[in-house]
Amino acid sequence: MKRCNGFTLIELLVVIAIAAILVALAVPAFTTLVRSTNVASAVNTFLSDTRFARSEAIRLGGTVTMCRSSDPEAASPDCGSGSTVGWESGWIIFLDQNRDGTVDANADESLDDRVLRIQAPIGTIGSIYEAGAATKLKFTSTGRLLNTSSATTVTFGGSYDLALIRKICISLGGRARIETASELCPP
C-alpha cells in the first residue's frame, strides 16, 4: 500500500482548534497593550506641550495659553468652550498678549497673539477629563498658572480599566507630572 504525505482532516481540525484557543487568549492582552500604548502616547504628548507652554512663557516674558480646540488645524484656530470640545480634539498653544485666553488678531500686528504650537486630534484613548480650570492653561512669565487657585488635573483613559488611567497634575507653580489614577495630586 502506498503511503500519502500530508495531513488528515482530524489533524488539521486539532491544529485549527489550538490556534483558535491561542488567539482567544491573546486578543484581550493585545487590546490592553494597544490601549496602554495609546494612553501613554497621549499623556507624553500633553505633558511635553504643557512643559513647552510653560518654558515659552518664561522665555518670551509673557502669558502663554494652552487651550482645547475644536479645530486646531484651521487657518485661524481658536479655543473651544463647553463640554463638547475635549482635549482629545486637539489643542493650541499661543502667546496671549492681552491675557484673554483667545487667539486675537489686532489692528496693530505687534499686539497679535502668536500661535506657537498646534496639536492635532490624538485619536481614541478612552476619555480625557479635567479637574480645576483645565479648559485653558495660562502660564505667566514666571511659569506659574494664571487662571486657577488650585492645582489642575487632566486625566487620560477615563473609560478604561483603572490600571490604564493616567493623570497629569499641574501645580500652581506650573510644574507638571504624571501620576497613576490612584495617586493624589499635591495642592
C-alpha positions as a Markdown table, in Angstrom:
| # | Residue | x | y | z |
|---|---|---|---|---|
| 1 | Met | 0.0 | 0.0 | 0.0 |
| 2 | Lys | 1.3 | 3.4 | -1.0 |
| 3 | Arg | 1.7 | 6.0 | 1.8 |
| 4 | Cys | 0.5 | 9.5 | 1.2 |
| 5 | Asn | 2.3 | 12.6 | 2.6 |
| 6 | Gly | 0.1 | 15.3 | 4.2 |
| 7 | Phe | -2.3 | 15.9 | 7.0 |
| 8 | Thr | -5.5 | 14.1 | 7.8 |
| 9 | Leu | -8.7 | 16.1 | 8.4 |
| 10 | Ile | -8.6 | 15.3 | 12.1 |
| 11 | Glu | -5.0 | 16.7 | 12.5 |
| 12 | Leu | -6.0 | 19.8 | 10.6 |
| 13 | Leu | -9.0 | 20.4 | 12.9 |
| 14 | Val | -6.9 | 19.9 | 16.0 |
| 15 | Val | -4.3 | 22.5 | 14.8 |
| 16 | Ile | -7.1 | 25.0 | 14.0 |
| 17 | Ala | -8.7 | 24.4 | 17.4 |
| 18 | Ile | -5.4 | 25.0 | 19.2 |
| 19 | Ala | -4.8 | 28.2 | 17.1 |
| 20 | Ala | -8.3 | 29.5 | 17.9 |
| 21 | Ile | -7.7 | 29.0 | 21.7 |
| 22 | Leu | -4.4 | 30.8 | 21.5 |
| 23 | Val | -5.9 | 33.7 | 19.6 |
| 24 | Ala | -8.8 | 33.9 | 22.0 |
| 25 | Leu | -6.3 | 34.2 | 24.9 |
| 26 | Ala | -4.0 | 36.7 | 23.1 |
| 27 | Val | -6.6 | 39.2 | 21.8 |
| 28 | Pro | -7.6 | 40.7 | 25.2 |
| 29 | Ala | -3.9 | 41.1 | 26.2 |
| 30 | Phe | -3.2 | 42.8 | 22.9 |
| 31 | Thr | -6.2 | 45.1 | 23.3 |
| 32 | Thr | -4.9 | 46.1 | 26.7 |
| 33 | Leu | -1.4 | 46.7 | 25.2 |
| 34 | Val | -2.8 | 48.9 | 22.5 |
| 35 | Arg | -4.9 | 50.9 | 24.9 |
| 36 | Ser | -1.9 | 51.3 | 27.3 |
| 37 | Thr | 0.3 | 52.5 | 24.5 |
| 38 | Asn | -2.3 | 55.0 | 23.2 |
| 39 | Val | -2.8 | 56.5 | 26.7 |
| 40 | Ala | 1.0 | 56.7 | 27.3 |
| 41 | Ser | 1.5 | 58.4 | 24.0 |
| 42 | Ala | -1.3 | 61.0 | 24.6 |
| 43 | Val | -0.1 | 61.6 | 28.2 |
| 44 | Asn | 3.5 | 62.2 | 27.0 |
| 45 | Thr | 2.4 | 64.5 | 24.2 |
| 46 | Phe | 0.2 | 66.5 | 26.5 |
| 47 | Leu | 3.0 | 66.7 | 29.2 |
| 48 | Ser | 5.5 | 67.7 | 26.6 |
| 49 | Asp | 3.3 | 70.5 | 25.3 |
| 50 | Thr | 2.5 | 71.7 | 28.8 |
| 51 | Arg | 6.2 | 72.0 | 29.6 |
| 52 | Phe | 6.7 | 73.7 | 26.2 |
| 53 | Ala | 4.0 | 76.3 | 27.0 |
| 54 | Arg | 5.5 | 77.0 | 30.4 |
| 55 | Ser | 9.0 | 77.4 | 29.1 |
| 56 | Glu | 7.8 | 79.6 | 26.3 |
| 57 | Ala | 6.0 | 81.9 | 28.8 |
| 58 | Ile | 9.3 | 82.2 | 30.7 |
| 59 | Arg | 11.4 | 82.7 | 27.6 |
| 60 | Leu | 9.1 | 85.2 | 25.9 |
| 61 | Gly | 8.3 | 87.0 | 29.2 |
| 62 | Gly | 4.5 | 87.0 | 28.6 |
| 63 | Thr | 1.4 | 84.9 | 29.1 |
| 64 | Val | 1.2 | 81.7 | 27.1 |
| 65 | Thr | -2.1 | 79.9 | 26.9 |
| 66 | Met | -2.7 | 76.2 | 26.1 |
| 67 | Cys | -6.3 | 75.5 | 25.3 |
| 68 | Arg | -8.6 | 72.8 | 23.8 |
| 69 | Ser | -9.6 | 73.5 | 20.3 |
| 70 | Ser | -12.4 | 72.1 | 18.2 |
| 71 | Asp | -10.3 | 72.5 | 15.0 |
| 72 | Pro | -6.7 | 73.2 | 15.9 |
| 73 | Glu | -5.6 | 72.8 | 12.2 |
| 74 | Ala | -7.9 | 75.5 | 10.9 |
| 75 | Ala | -6.4 | 78.6 | 9.3 |
| 76 | Ser | -7.4 | 80.6 | 12.4 |
| 77 | Pro | -7.6 | 78.1 | 15.3 |
| 78 | Asp | -9.5 | 79.1 | 18.4 |
| 79 | Cys | -10.1 | 77.8 | 21.8 |
| 80 | Gly | -13.1 | 75.6 | 22.2 |
| 81 | Ser | -15.5 | 76.0 | 25.0 |
| 82 | Gly | -18.1 | 73.9 | 26.8 |
| 83 | Ser | -18.3 | 70.2 | 27.3 |
| 84 | Thr | -18.5 | 69.3 | 23.6 |
| 85 | Val | -14.9 | 70.2 | 23.0 |
| 86 | Gly | -12.4 | 68.0 | 24.8 |
| 87 | Trp | -8.6 | 67.8 | 24.9 |
| 88 | Glu | -8.8 | 64.7 | 22.6 |
| 89 | Ser | -10.0 | 67.1 | 19.8 |
| 90 | Gly | -6.5 | 68.7 | 19.9 |
| 91 | Trp | -5.2 | 71.9 | 21.4 |
| 92 | Ile | -3.3 | 75.1 | 20.5 |
| 93 | Ile | -0.5 | 76.9 | 22.4 |
| 94 | Phe | -0.2 | 80.7 | 21.8 |
| 95 | Leu | 1.4 | 83.8 | 23.1 |
| 96 | Asp | -1.6 | 85.6 | 24.7 |
| 97 | Gln | -0.7 | 89.3 | 24.5 |
| 98 | Asn | -3.9 | 90.5 | 26.3 |
| 99 | Arg | -4.4 | 87.5 | 28.6 |
| 100 | Asp | -8.0 | 86.9 | 27.4 |
| 101 | Gly | -7.5 | 83.3 | 26.5 |
| 102 | Thr | -8.4 | 83.7 | 22.9 |
| 103 | Val | -6.3 | 84.0 | 19.7 |
| 104 | Asp | -6.8 | 87.6 | 18.7 |
| 105 | Ala | -5.8 | 89.5 | 15.5 |
| 106 | Asn | -5.4 | 93.2 | 16.2 |
| 107 | Ala | -5.1 | 96.2 | 14.0 |
| 108 | Asp | -1.6 | 96.6 | 15.5 |
| 109 | Glu | 0.3 | 93.5 | 14.4 |
| 110 | Ser | 2.7 | 93.8 | 17.3 |
| 111 | Leu | -0.2 | 93.0 | 19.6 |
| 112 | Asp | -1.4 | 89.9 | 17.7 |
| 113 | Asp | -1.5 | 86.7 | 19.6 |
| 114 | Arg | 1.0 | 84.3 | 18.0 |
| 115 | Val | 0.3 | 80.6 | 17.7 |
| 116 | Leu | 3.4 | 78.7 | 18.9 |
| 117 | Arg | 2.2 | 75.1 | 18.5 |
| 118 | Ile | -0.7 | 73.1 | 17.3 |
| 119 | Gln | -1.7 | 69.6 | 18.3 |
| 120 | Ala | -4.0 | 67.6 | 16.0 |
| 121 | Pro | -6.6 | 65.3 | 17.5 |
| 122 | Ile | -4.9 | 62.5 | 19.3 |
| 123 | Gly | -7.2 | 59.6 | 18.5 |
| 124 | Thr | -9.1 | 57.1 | 20.5 |
| 125 | Ile | -7.8 | 56.9 | 24.1 |
| 126 | Gly | -10.9 | 56.5 | 26.1 |
| 127 | Ser | -11.8 | 59.8 | 27.6 |
| 128 | Ile | -9.9 | 62.9 | 28.8 |
| 129 | Tyr | -11.4 | 65.0 | 31.5 |
| 130 | Glu | -10.1 | 67.7 | 33.7 |
| 131 | Ala | -10.5 | 69.0 | 37.3 |
| 132 | Gly | -9.8 | 72.6 | 38.2 |
| 133 | Ala | -9.6 | 75.2 | 35.5 |
| 134 | Ala | -8.1 | 73.0 | 32.9 |
| 135 | Thr | -10.1 | 74.1 | 29.8 |
| 136 | Lys | -7.3 | 76.6 | 29.4 |
| 137 | Leu | -3.9 | 76.6 | 31.0 |
| 138 | Lys | -2.4 | 80.1 | 31.2 |
| 139 | Phe | 1.3 | 80.3 | 32.2 |
| 140 | Thr | 2.7 | 83.6 | 33.3 |
| 141 | Ser | 6.2 | 85.0 | 32.6 |
| 142 | Thr | 7.3 | 83.4 | 35.9 |
| 143 | Gly | 6.0 | 79.9 | 34.8 |
| 144 | Arg | 3.1 | 79.9 | 37.2 |
| 145 | Leu | -0.5 | 79.0 | 36.4 |
| 146 | Leu | -2.6 | 82.2 | 36.0 |
| 147 | Asn | -6.2 | 81.1 | 35.8 |
| 148 | Thr | -6.6 | 78.9 | 38.8 |
| 149 | Ser | -6.4 | 79.0 | 42.6 |
| 150 | Ser | -5.6 | 75.3 | 42.9 |
| 151 | Ala | -3.7 | 72.5 | 41.2 |
| 152 | Thr | -5.1 | 71.3 | 37.9 |
| 153 | Thr | -5.5 | 67.7 | 36.9 |
| 154 | Val | -6.1 | 66.3 | 33.4 |
| 155 | Thr | -7.0 | 62.6 | 33.4 |
| 156 | Phe | -6.4 | 60.3 | 30.3 |
| 157 | Gly | -8.1 | 57.0 | 29.6 |
| 158 | Gly | -11.0 | 57.6 | 31.9 |
| 159 | Ser | -13.3 | 55.0 | 30.4 |
| 160 | Tyr | -10.6 | 52.3 | 30.6 |
| 161 | Asp | -9.6 | 49.9 | 33.3 |
| 162 | Leu | -8.2 | 51.7 | 36.4 |
| 163 | Ala | -4.7 | 50.3 | 35.8 |
| 164 | Leu | -4.5 | 52.1 | 32.4 |
| 165 | Ile | -5.7 | 55.6 | 33.6 |
| 166 | Arg | -3.0 | 58.2 | 33.9 |
| 167 | Lys | -3.3 | 61.8 | 35.0 |
| 168 | Ile | -1.2 | 64.9 | 34.7 |
| 169 | Cys | -1.0 | 67.0 | 37.8 |
| 170 | Ile | -0.1 | 70.7 | 37.2 |
| 171 | Ser | 0.8 | 72.6 | 40.4 |
| 172 | Leu | 0.2 | 76.3 | 40.9 |
| 173 | Gly | 3.9 | 76.8 | 40.2 |
| 174 | Gly | 3.2 | 75.4 | 36.7 |
| 175 | Arg | 5.2 | 72.2 | 37.1 |
| 176 | Ala | 3.5 | 69.2 | 35.5 |
| 177 | Arg | 4.0 | 65.5 | 36.3 |
| 178 | Ile | 2.4 | 62.1 | 35.6 |
| 179 | Glu | 0.5 | 60.1 | 38.2 |
| 180 | Thr | -1.5 | 56.9 | 38.2 |
| 181 | Ala | -5.2 | 57.0 | 38.9 |
| 182 | Ser | -4.9 | 56.0 | 42.5 |
| 183 | Glu | -2.3 | 58.7 | 43.4 |
| 184 | Leu | -3.4 | 62.1 | 44.6 |
| 185 | Cys | -2.1 | 65.3 | 43.1 |
| 186 | Pro | -0.4 | 67.6 | 45.5 |
| 187 | Pro | -2.1 | 71.0 | 46.0 |
